[in-house]
Amino acid sequence: MPLFVPDYMASSLTSIDFELLKASGVRFIAFDADSTLVPFRGKILTEEVKQFLSEKRGLFKGWCIASNRLTNDLLPLAESMDAQVIRATLTNRKPQRRFFEQVIRHFGCEPHEIAMIGDKLIADMWGAKRAGLTTVWVEKIGTDSPWDRLFHLRRTEKKLIKKYLPENQ
């Protein structure tokens, strides 16, 4: 299977089986922010997601927000879910391997002990799998960024999903 095919898939963040992830050896979670935790440029978790994450937090040694968002506005979001932020820079972004190596160094563990949860097959899944992380793809929430719309990212992803994951048509 190509590296952008996720290890696990879920229709939403709250439908992820975190207990299964823990049982498979995952000790740490890295969340994408935009379109995964919150809509594009969002800063506040819904009460449902906040409650869900609060219930699941004790399963893992730590978690972080690993985002390509360049603005420095994720700290309140991270604090609301007891997480740290690993931000991208103009030269160090997902899907680059060194971005995910930064996540691995942050947790100080083996790559397979980290689950990357995100909504993008290339930036989140492919990048994380190349670095050896476990991957969980969730359907996006909210509208896409202007860049994603400009480059028709979701159209490309739908073609890839149809080709490699035919049961999800």
Secondary structure, DSSP 8 states (H G I E B T S, - for coil): --TTS-SEEESSGGG--HHHHHHTT--EEEE-TBTTTBSTT-----HHHHHHHHHHGGGSSEEEEEE---SS--HHHHHHTT-EEEE--SSS-TT-HHHHHHHHHHHTS-GGGEEEEES-IIIIIIHHHHTT-EEEEE---S---HHHHHTTHHHHHHHHHHHH-GGG-
